[in-house]
Amino acid sequence: MDKLAFYRQSIQDLLIGYDEDEKKSIERESQLIFDEKRDHYLWMRLGWEGSQRIYFTIIHFDIKDGKIWLQQNATDLNPAEDLIDMGVEREDIVLGLQPPFKRPYTNYGVA
């Protein structure tokens, strides 16, 4: 399996696992959105709580120029480290949710 295919599969496996674990403890609709053509991967929550609309992105990854960009993480989980445990190279993970000037100090890759 080439690196891009491995990274795509790793992200999908990670998000599927997170979603399955959460479904055991919470009863809200979630969606996994995998766009392999444009390399966008999202885990979203949606629905209603009373009259309040719930619609937000829990975790968002992109793959750009051979690197995995973590764009959003609204959890207590550490998806970057979980990807490393799955075999993704640390320098191929960019914390896009951090400002560019902080990224060299994150112990992950930079763009």
A tleap script that builds the chain and sets N, CA, C and O, in Angstrom:
source leaprc.protein.ff14SB
mol = sequence {
  NMET ASP LYS LEU ALA PHE TYR ARG GLN SER
  ILE GLN ASP LEU LEU ILE GLY TYR ASP GLU
  ASP GLU LYS LYS SER ILE GLU ARG GLU SER
  GLN LEU ILE PHE ASP GLU LYS ARG ASP HIE
  TYR LEU TRP MET ARG LEU GLY TRP GLU GLY
  SER GLN ARG ILE TYR PHE THR ILE ILE HIE
  PHE ASP ILE LYS ASP GLY LYS ILE TRP LEU
  GLN GLN ASN ALA THR ASP LEU ASN PRO ALA
  GLU ASP LEU ILE ASP MET GLY VAL GLU ARG
  GLU ASP ILE VAL LEU GLY LEU GLN PRO PRO
  PHE LYS ARG PRO TYR THR ASN TYR GLY VAL
  CALA
}
set mol.1.N position { 0.854 -1.180 0.000 }
set mol.1.CA position { 0.000 0.000 0.000 }
set mol.1.C position { 0.896 1.238 0.000 }
set mol.1.O position { 1.814 1.349 0.813 }
set mol.2.N position { 0.626 2.155 -0.904 }
set mol.2.CA position { 1.437 3.371 -0.939 }
set mol.2.C position { 1.077 4.280 0.244 }
set mol.2.O position { 0.068 4.078 0.918 }
set mol.3.N position { 1.916 5.270 0.472 }
set mol.3.CA position { 1.778 6.134 1.636 }
set mol.3.C position { 0.448 6.873 1.657 }
set mol.3.O position { -0.196 6.938 2.704 }
set mol.4.N position { 0.025 7.426 0.540 }
set mol.4.CA position { -1.234 8.164 0.495 }
set mol.4.C position { -2.409 7.253 0.836 }
set mol.4.O position { -3.279 7.630 1.622 }
set mol.5.N position { -2.438 6.079 0.261 }
set mol.5.CA position { -3.521 5.128 0.554 }
set mol.5.C position { -3.489 4.721 2.028 }
set mol.5.O position { -4.537 4.589 2.660 }
set mol.6.N position { -2.292 4.523 2.572 }
set mol.6.CA position { -2.160 4.178 3.989 }
set mol.6.C position { -2.681 5.307 4.874 }
set mol.6.O position { -3.386 5.049 5.850 }
set mol.7.N position { -2.348 6.540 4.552 }
set mol.7.CA position { -2.808 7.675 5.350 }
set mol.7.C position { -4.327 7.827 5.266 }
set mol.7.O position { -4.983 8.095 6.272 }
set mol.8.N position { -4.875 7.659 4.083 }
set mol.8.CA position { -6.336 7.720 3.929 }
set mol.8.C position { -7.013 6.653 4.788 }
set mol.8.O position { -7.970 6.937 5.509 }
set mol.9.N position { -6.507 5.426 4.702 }
set mol.9.CA position { -7.103 4.327 5.455 }
set mol.9.C position { -6.937 4.531 6.958 }
set mol.9.O position { -7.845 4.225 7.732 }
set mol.10.N position { -5.792 5.040 7.369 }
set mol.10.CA position { -5.545 5.271 8.798 }
set mol.10.C position { -6.516 6.299 9.367 }
set mol.10.O position { -7.073 6.099 10.446 }
set mol.11.N position { -6.716 7.390 8.649 }
set mol.11.CA position { -7.656 8.425 9.105 }
set mol.11.C position { -9.066 7.840 9.206 }
set mol.11.O position { -9.762 8.055 10.199 }
set mol.12.N position { -9.477 7.112 8.192 }
set mol.12.CA position { -10.819 6.539 8.198 }
set mol.12.C position { -10.985 5.545 9.344 }
set mol.12.O position { -12.001 5.572 10.040 }
set mol.13.N position { -10.010 4.676 9.547 }
set mol.13.CA position { -10.089 3.703 10.640 }
set mol.13.C position { -10.162 4.408 11.994 }
set mol.13.O position { -10.928 4.007 12.870 }
set mol.14.N position { -9.360 5.459 12.157 }
set mol.14.CA position { -9.351 6.206 13.413 }
set mol.14.C position { -10.719 6.832 13.676 }
set mol.14.O position { -11.265 6.692 14.771 }
set mol.15.N position { -11.274 7.520 12.681 }
set mol.15.CA position { -12.565 8.179 12.871 }
set mol.15.C position { -13.688 7.185 13.080 }
set mol.15.O position { -14.587 7.437 13.881 }
set mol.16.N position { -13.660 6.067 12.383 }
set mol.16.CA position { -14.672 5.025 12.590 }
set mol.16.C position { -14.596 4.508 14.024 }
set mol.16.O position { -15.626 4.324 14.673 }
set mol.17.N position { -13.401 4.276 14.512 }
set mol.17.CA position { -13.235 3.809 15.888 }
set mol.17.C position { -13.726 4.814 16.907 }
set mol.17.O position { -14.416 4.446 17.859 }
set mol.18.N position { -13.380 6.081 16.722 }
set mol.18.CA position { -13.862 7.125 17.630 }
set mol.18.C position { -15.389 7.179 17.628 }
set mol.18.O position { -16.018 7.252 18.684 }
set mol.19.N position { -15.975 7.142 16.436 }
set mol.19.CA position { -17.423 7.230 16.309 }
set mol.19.C position { -18.110 6.051 16.990 }
set mol.19.O position { -19.105 6.231 17.693 }
set mol.20.N position { -17.584 4.848 16.784 }
set mol.20.CA position { -18.178 3.665 17.401 }
set mol.20.C position { -18.087 3.727 18.917 }
set mol.20.O position { -19.034 3.356 19.611 }
set mol.21.N position { -16.955 4.191 19.441 }
set mol.21.CA position { -16.803 4.318 20.897 }
set mol.21.C position { -17.782 5.323 21.466 }
set mol.21.O position { -18.355 5.096 22.531 }
set mol.22.N position { -17.983 6.440 20.765 }
set mol.22.CA position { -18.887 7.468 21.275 }
set mol.22.C position { -20.340 7.011 21.218 }
set mol.22.O position { -21.125 7.345 22.105 }
set mol.23.N position { -20.704 6.262 20.201 }
set mol.23.CA position { -22.093 5.814 20.072 }
set mol.23.C position { -22.514 4.937 21.248 }
set mol.23.O position { -23.707 4.809 21.521 }
set mol.24.N position { -21.559 4.334 21.944 }
set mol.24.CA position { -21.878 3.518 23.108 }
set mol.24.C position { -22.310 4.386 24.289 }
set mol.24.O position { -22.998 3.907 25.190 }
set mol.25.N position { -21.908 5.667 24.290 }
set mol.25.CA position { -22.161 6.501 25.456 }
set mol.25.C position { -23.062 7.706 25.186 }
set mol.25.O position { -23.491 8.365 26.134 }
set mol.26.N position { -23.357 8.008 23.942 }
set mol.26.CA position { -24.149 9.206 23.623 }
set mol.26.C position { -25.148 8.860 22.527 }
set mol.26.O position { -24.841 8.090 21.616 }
set mol.27.N position { -26.314 9.418 22.617 }
set mol.27.CA position { -27.355 9.094 21.643 }
set mol.27.C position { -27.686 10.306 20.776 }
set mol.27.O position { -28.814 10.799 20.788 }
set mol.28.N position { -26.714 10.770 20.041 }
set mol.28.CA position { -26.925 11.825 19.052 }
set mol.28.C position { -26.425 11.299 17.722 }
set mol.28.O position { -25.561 10.425 17.661 }
set mol.29.N position { -26.982 11.844 16.674 }
set mol.29.CA position { -26.548 11.406 15.351 }
set mol.29.C position { -25.163 11.961 15.062 }
set mol.29.O position { -24.854 13.118 15.348 }
set mol.30.N position { -24.354 11.110 14.494 }
set mol.30.CA position { -23.052 11.570 14.018 }
set mol.30.C position { -22.897 11.105 12.576 }
set mol.30.O position { -23.533 10.145 12.142 }
set mol.31.N position { -22.046 11.803 11.851 }
set mol.31.CA position { -21.768 11.437 10.472 }
set mol.31.C position { -20.267 11.428 10.242 }
set mol.31.O position { -19.536 12.284 10.740 }
set mol.32.N position { -19.834 10.452 9.487 }
set mol.32.CA position { -18.455 10.395 9.013 }
set mol.32.C position { -18.487 10.739 7.535 }
set mol.32.O position { -19.216 10.120 6.760 }
set mol.33.N position { -17.706 11.714 7.155 }
set mol.33.CA position { -17.673 12.177 5.770 }
set mol.33.C position { -16.254 11.978 5.247 }
set mol.33.O position { -15.313 12.616 5.718 }
set mol.34.N position { -16.115 11.093 4.276 }
set mol.34.CA position { -14.818 10.760 3.708 }
set mol.34.C position { -14.813 11.125 2.226 }
set mol.34.O position { -15.489 10.479 1.425 }
set mol.35.N position { -14.066 12.140 1.865 }
set mol.35.CA position { -13.938 12.566 0.467 }
set mol.35.C position { -12.516 12.229 0.020 }
set mol.35.O position { -11.604 13.043 0.164 }
set mol.36.N position { -12.339 11.041 -0.515 }
set mol.36.CA position { -11.003 10.603 -0.934 }
set mol.36.C position { -10.515 11.330 -2.181 }
set mol.36.O position { -9.308 11.413 -2.408 }
set mol.37.N position { -11.412 11.848 -2.979 }
set mol.37.CA position { -10.992 12.570 -4.186 }
set mol.37.C position { -10.291 13.876 -3.823 }
set mol.37.O position { -9.283 14.238 -4.430 }
set mol.38.N position { -10.829 14.577 -2.833 }
set mol.38.CA position { -10.259 15.871 -2.413 }
set mol.38.C position { -9.531 15.777 -1.081 }
set mol.38.O position { -8.977 16.766 -0.602 }
set mol.39.N position { -9.530 14.588 -0.482 }
set mol.39.CA position { -8.847 14.289 0.778 }
set mol.39.C position { -9.305 15.164 1.950 }
set mol.39.O position { -8.503 15.828 2.606 }
set mol.40.N position { -10.616 15.142 2.190 }
set mol.40.CA position { -11.212 15.765 3.371 }
set mol.40.C position { -11.911 14.665 4.161 }
set mol.40.O position { -12.615 13.831 3.592 }
set mol.41.N position { -11.710 14.674 5.485 }
set mol.41.CA position { -12.257 13.625 6.340 }
set mol.41.C position { -12.814 14.285 7.597 }
set mol.41.O position { -12.080 14.912 8.361 }
set mol.42.N position { -14.128 14.133 7.800 }
set mol.42.CA position { -14.781 14.813 8.915 }
set mol.42.C position { -15.612 13.842 9.747 }
set mol.42.O position { -16.197 12.885 9.239 }
set mol.43.N position { -15.638 14.126 11.035 }
set mol.43.CA position { -16.539 13.459 11.967 }
set mol.43.C position { -17.418 14.567 12.515 }
set mol.43.O position { -16.927 15.498 13.154 }
set mol.44.N position { -18.707 14.471 12.270 }
set mol.44.CA position { -19.621 15.550 12.627 }
set mol.44.C position { -20.730 15.050 13.537 }
set mol.44.O position { -21.069 13.867 13.544 }
set mol.45.N position { -21.281 15.967 14.296 }
set mol.45.CA position { -22.452 15.689 15.120 }
set mol.45.C position { -23.566 16.607 14.661 }
set mol.45.O position { -23.348 17.789 14.397 }
set mol.46.N position { -24.771 16.046 14.570 }
set mol.46.CA position { -25.902 16.857 14.157 }
set mol.46.C position { -27.184 16.320 14.764 }
set mol.46.O position { -27.250 15.185 15.237 }
set mol.47.N position { -28.187 17.160 14.736 }
set mol.47.CA position { -29.490 16.781 15.267 }
set mol.47.C position { -30.108 17.933 16.025 }
set mol.47.O position { -29.848 19.103 15.744 }
set mol.48.N position { -30.928 17.577 16.985 }
set mol.48.CA position { -31.648 18.574 17.765 }
set mol.48.C position { -31.578 18.210 19.241 }
set mol.48.O position { -31.640 17.039 19.617 }
set mol.49.N position { -31.450 19.217 20.046 }
set mol.49.CA position { -31.572 19.080 21.494 }
set mol.49.C position { -32.653 20.073 21.905 }
set mol.49.O position { -32.393 21.262 22.087 }
set mol.50.N position { -33.876 19.552 22.046 }
set mol.50.CA position { -35.016 20.442 22.225 }
set mol.50.C position { -35.211 21.252 20.960 }
set mol.50.O position { -35.355 20.695 19.872 }
set mol.51.N position { -35.214 22.570 21.104 }
set mol.51.CA position { -35.339 23.439 19.928 }
set mol.51.C position { -33.996 23.972 19.450 }
set mol.51.O position { -33.942 24.819 18.559 }
set mol.52.N position { -32.917 23.480 20.038 }
set mol.52.CA position { -31.565 23.924 19.682 }
set mol.52.C position { -30.967 22.993 18.627 }
set mol.52.O position { -30.879 21.784 18.841 }
set mol.53.N position { -30.564 23.545 17.509 }
set mol.53.CA position { -29.937 22.773 16.427 }
set mol.53.C position { -28.506 22.445 16.802 }
set mol.53.O position { -27.753 23.309 17.251 }
set mol.54.N position { -28.142 21.197 16.613 }
set mol.54.CA position { -26.770 20.745 16.830 }
set mol.54.C position { -26.180 20.445 15.463 }
set mol.54.O position { -26.703 19.616 14.719 }
set mol.55.N position { -25.097 21.118 15.141 }
set mol.55.CA position { -24.429 20.904 13.857 }
set mol.55.C position { -23.001 21.420 13.993 }
set mol.55.O position { -22.752 22.619 13.874 }
set mol.56.N position { -22.074 20.513 14.241 }
set mol.56.CA position { -20.686 20.958 14.312 }
set mol.56.C position { -19.726 19.831 13.980 }
set mol.56.O position { -20.066 18.649 14.032 }
set mol.57.N position { -18.529 20.239 13.641 }
set mol.57.CA position { -17.466 19.316 13.294 }
set mol.57.C position { -16.704 18.945 14.557 }
set mol.57.O position { -16.209 19.814 15.274 }
set mol.58.N position { -16.616 17.647 14.821 }
set mol.58.CA position { -15.886 17.157 15.980 }
set mol.58.C position { -14.393 17.083 15.648 }
set mol.58.O position { -13.563 17.658 16.351 }
set mol.59.N position { -14.066 16.371 14.570 }
set mol.59.CA position { -12.679 16.255 14.101 }
set mol.59.C position { -12.676 16.416 12.585 }
set mol.59.O position { -13.550 15.899 11.889 }
set mol.60.N position { -11.679 17.140 12.089 }
set mol.60.CA position { -11.537 17.372 10.650 }
set mol.60.C position { -10.069 17.167 10.281 }
set mol.60.O position { -9.176 17.787 10.858 }
set mol.61.N position { -9.842 16.295 9.315 }
set mol.61.CA position { -8.518 16.080 8.728 }
set mol.61.C position { -8.572 16.429 7.252 }
set mol.61.O position { -9.600 16.257 6.598 }
set mol.62.N position { -7.452 16.921 6.735 }
set mol.62.CA position { -7.209 17.029 5.303 }
set mol.62.C position { -5.877 16.350 5.024 }
set mol.62.O position { -5.033 16.240 5.913 }
set mol.63.N position { -5.689 15.899 3.803 }
set mol.63.CA position { -4.363 15.476 3.350 }
set mol.63.C position { -3.962 16.456 2.263 }
set mol.63.O position { -4.636 16.588 1.241 }
set mol.64.N position { -2.848 17.143 2.502 }
set mol.64.CA position { -2.334 18.125 1.535 }
set mol.64.C position { -0.841 17.896 1.357 }
set mol.64.O position { -0.093 17.808 2.330 }
set mol.65.N position { -0.426 17.802 0.119 }
set mol.65.CA position { 1.001 17.631 -0.214 }
set mol.65.C position { 1.631 16.481 0.570 }
set mol.65.O position { 2.764 16.586 1.041 }
set mol.66.N position { 0.888 15.387 0.705 }
set mol.66.CA position { 1.414 14.192 1.351 }
set mol.66.C position { 1.446 14.240 2.861 }
set mol.66.O position { 1.998 13.340 3.495 }
set mol.67.N position { 0.868 15.270 3.450 }
set mol.67.CA position { 0.842 15.394 4.902 }
set mol.67.C position { -0.596 15.422 5.400 }
set mol.67.O position { -1.495 15.919 4.723 }
set mol.68.N position { -0.792 14.883 6.586 }
set mol.68.CA position { -2.100 14.896 7.225 }
set mol.68.C position { -2.208 16.167 8.056 }
set mol.68.O position { -1.383 16.424 8.933 }
set mol.69.N position { -3.231 16.951 7.770 }
set mol.69.CA position { -3.483 18.192 8.498 }
set mol.69.C position { -4.649 17.980 9.452 }
set mol.69.O position { -5.757 17.663 9.019 }
set mol.70.N position { -4.409 18.149 10.731 }
set mol.70.CA position { -5.477 18.129 11.719 }
set mol.70.C position { -6.021 19.549 11.817 }
set mol.70.O position { -5.375 20.438 12.371 }
set mol.71.N position { -7.216 19.748 11.272 }
set mol.71.CA position { -7.805 21.089 11.168 }
set mol.71.C position { -8.714 21.436 12.347 }
set mol.71.O position { -8.880 22.609 12.682 }
set mol.72.N position { -9.299 20.423 12.970 }
set mol.72.CA position { -10.230 20.640 14.077 }
set mol.72.C position { -10.184 19.431 14.998 }
set mol.72.O position { -10.140 18.290 14.537 }
set mol.73.N position { -10.194 19.686 16.299 }
set mol.73.CA position { -10.313 18.617 17.289 }
set mol.73.C position { -11.092 19.165 18.478 }
set mol.73.O position { -10.534 19.863 19.326 }
set mol.74.N position { -12.381 18.846 18.538 }
set mol.74.CA position { -13.239 19.314 19.628 }
set mol.74.C position { -13.463 18.182 20.632 }
set mol.74.O position { -14.572 17.998 21.133 }
set mol.75.N position { -12.406 17.430 20.920 }
set mol.75.CA position { -12.489 16.301 21.848 }
set mol.75.C position { -11.337 16.377 22.836 }
set mol.75.O position { -10.459 17.235 22.734 }
set mol.76.N position { -11.361 15.459 23.794 }
set mol.76.CA position { -10.231 15.278 24.699 }
set mol.76.C position { -9.271 14.220 24.166 }
set mol.76.O position { -8.279 13.890 24.816 }
set mol.77.N position { -9.566 13.695 22.989 }
set mol.77.CA position { -8.730 12.672 22.367 }
set mol.77.C position { -7.496 13.310 21.744 }
set mol.77.O position { -7.447 14.524 21.543 }
set mol.78.N position { -6.504 12.488 21.443 }
set mol.78.CA position { -5.289 12.982 20.802 }
set mol.78.C position { -5.108 12.252 19.463 }
set mol.78.O position { -4.310 11.320 19.362 }
set mol.79.N position { -5.850 12.681 18.445 }
set mol.79.CA position { -5.797 11.955 17.172 }
set mol.79.C position { -4.420 11.956 16.515 }
set mol.79.O position { -4.084 11.003 15.812 }
set mol.80.N position { -3.628 12.979 16.720 }
set mol.80.CA position { -2.288 12.998 16.119 }
set mol.80.C position { -1.439 11.856 16.686 }
set mol.80.O position { -0.785 11.141 15.926 }
set mol.81.N position { -1.443 11.681 17.985 }
set mol.81.CA position { -0.673 10.595 18.596 }
set mol.81.C position { -1.261 9.232 18.236 }
set mol.81.O position { -0.525 8.262 18.060 }
set mol.82.N position { -2.581 9.163 18.129 }
set mol.82.CA position { -3.203 7.897 17.732 }
set mol.82.C position { -2.793 7.514 16.313 }
set mol.82.O position { -2.593 6.334 16.022 }
set mol.83.N position { -2.667 8.504 15.427 }
set mol.83.CA position { -2.196 8.217 14.068 }
set mol.83.C position { -0.746 7.740 14.085 }
set mol.83.O position { -0.383 6.834 13.336 }
set mol.84.N position { 0.069 8.334 14.921 }
set mol.84.CA position { 1.466 7.895 15.036 }
set mol.84.C position { 1.513 6.444 15.505 }
set mol.84.O position { 2.300 5.646 14.997 }
set mol.85.N position { 0.665 6.106 16.480 }
set mol.85.CA position { 0.600 4.718 16.957 }
set mol.85.C position { 0.177 3.755 15.853 }
set mol.85.O position { 0.490 2.566 15.907 }
set mol.86.N position { -0.535 4.271 14.851 }
set mol.86.CA position { -0.982 3.446 13.722 }
set mol.86.C position { 0.086 3.356 12.626 }
set mol.86.O position { -0.092 2.617 11.658 }
set mol.87.N position { 1.186 4.093 12.763 }
set mol.87.CA position { 2.269 4.009 11.795 }
set mol.87.C position { 2.481 5.238 10.934 }
set mol.87.O position { 3.335 5.223 10.047 }
set mol.88.N position { 1.720 6.312 11.172 }
set mol.88.CA position { 1.908 7.552 10.421 }
set mol.88.C position { 3.170 8.248 10.941 }
set mol.88.O position { 3.418 8.287 12.146 }
set mol.89.N position { 3.951 8.787 10.027 }
set mol.89.CA position { 5.170 9.494 10.403 }
set mol.89.C position { 4.834 10.808 11.113 }
set mol.89.O position { 4.003 11.581 10.635 }
set mol.90.N position { 5.478 11.057 12.248 }
set mol.90.CA position { 5.233 12.270 13.031 }
set mol.90.C position { 5.402 13.533 12.191 }
set mol.90.O position { 4.606 14.465 12.307 }
set mol.91.N position { 6.425 13.570 11.353 }
set mol.91.CA position { 6.687 14.762 10.545 }
set mol.91.C position { 5.670 14.955 9.422 }
set mol.91.O position { 5.648 15.998 8.769 }
set mol.92.N position { 4.824 13.939 9.202 }
set mol.92.CA position { 3.775 14.051 8.185 }
set mol.92.C position { 2.428 14.464 8.779 }
set mol.92.O position { 1.407 14.414 8.092 }
set mol.93.N position { 2.419 14.866 10.034 }
set mol.93.CA position { 1.207 15.375 10.668 }
set mol.93.C position { 1.419 16.851 10.959 }
set mol.93.O position { 2.380 17.226 11.630 }
set mol.94.N position { 0.523 17.684 10.456 }
set mol.94.CA position { 0.588 19.133 10.671 }
set mol.94.C position { -0.631 19.534 11.495 }
set mol.94.O position { -1.762 19.185 11.157 }
set mol.95.N position { -0.393 20.261 12.568 }
set mol.95.CA position { -1.489 20.743 13.396 }
set mol.95.C position { -2.011 22.049 12.804 }
set mol.95.O position { -1.648 23.140 13.244 }
set mol.96.N position { -2.868 21.909 11.798 }
set mol.96.CA position { -3.431 23.072 11.121 }
set mol.96.C position { -4.299 23.910 12.034 }
set mol.96.O position { -4.601 25.061 11.716 }
set mol.97.N position { -4.706 23.350 13.165 }
set mol.97.CA position { -5.505 24.103 14.127 }
set mol.97.C position { -4.648 25.048 14.967 }
set mol.97.O position { -5.177 25.845 15.741 }
set mol.98.N position { -3.343 24.960 14.817 }
set mol.98.CA position { -2.422 25.876 15.484 }
set mol.98.C position { -1.977 26.966 14.494 }
set mol.98.O position { -1.852 26.701 13.299 }
set mol.99.N position { -1.742 28.173 14.983 }
set mol.99.CA position { -1.248 29.227 14.083 }
set mol.99.C position { 0.091 28.823 13.457 }
set mol.99.O position { 0.874 28.114 14.089 }
set mol.100.N position { 0.358 29.258 12.246 }
set mol.100.CA position { 1.604 28.866 11.569 }
set mol.100.C position { 2.866 29.142 12.381 }
set mol.100.O position { 3.813 28.358 12.315 }
set mol.101.N position { 2.905 30.223 13.138 }
set mol.101.CA position { 4.129 30.535 13.883 }
set mol.101.C position { 4.353 29.571 15.045 }
set mol.101.O position { 5.475 29.487 15.544 }
set mol.102.N position { 3.339 28.846 15.492 }
set mol.102.CA position { 3.485 27.881 16.582 }
set mol.102.C position { 3.834 26.478 16.101 }
set mol.102.O position { 4.353 25.668 16.870 }
set mol.103.N position { 3.558 26.193 14.862 }
set mol.103.CA position { 3.724 24.819 14.370 }
set mol.103.C position { 5.136 24.271 14.506 }
set mol.103.O position { 5.280 23.078 14.774 }
set mol.104.N position { 6.200 25.079 14.337 }
set mol.104.CA position { 7.540 24.495 14.522 }
set mol.104.C position { 7.805 24.004 15.950 }
set mol.104.O position { 8.748 23.245 16.175 }
set mol.105.N position { 7.001 24.421 16.895 }
set mol.105.CA position { 7.197 24.059 18.299 }
set mol.105.C position { 6.250 22.960 18.777 }
set mol.105.O position { 6.208 22.663 19.971 }
set mol.106.N position { 5.490 22.352 17.865 }
set mol.106.CA position { 4.468 21.384 18.244 }
set mol.106.C position { 4.980 19.954 18.308 }
set mol.106.O position { 4.249 19.071 18.755 }
set mol.107.N position { 6.191 19.696 17.885 }
set mol.107.CA position { 6.748 18.343 17.814 }
set mol.107.C position { 6.100 17.512 16.701 }
set mol.107.O position { 6.182 16.284 16.698 }
set mol.108.N position { 5.455 18.206 15.758 }
set mol.108.CA position { 4.888 17.566 14.582 }
set mol.108.C position { 5.439 18.265 13.354 }
set mol.108.O position { 6.287 19.151 13.459 }
set mol.109.N position { 4.949 17.858 12.184 }
set mol.109.CA position { 5.433 18.449 10.943 }
set mol.109.C position { 4.973 19.882 10.748 }
set mol.109.O position { 4.069 20.361 11.432 }
set mol.110.N position { 5.605 20.548 9.811 }
set mol.110.CA position { 5.222 21.894 9.412 }
set mol.110.C position { 4.966 21.875 7.912 }
set mol.110.O position { 5.458 21.004 7.195 }
set mol.111.N position { 4.199 22.837 7.456 }
set mol.111.CA position { 3.864 22.885 6.030 }
set mol.111.C position { 5.034 23.377 5.217 }
set mol.111.O position { 4.936 23.483 3.994 }
savepdb mol mol.pdb
quit
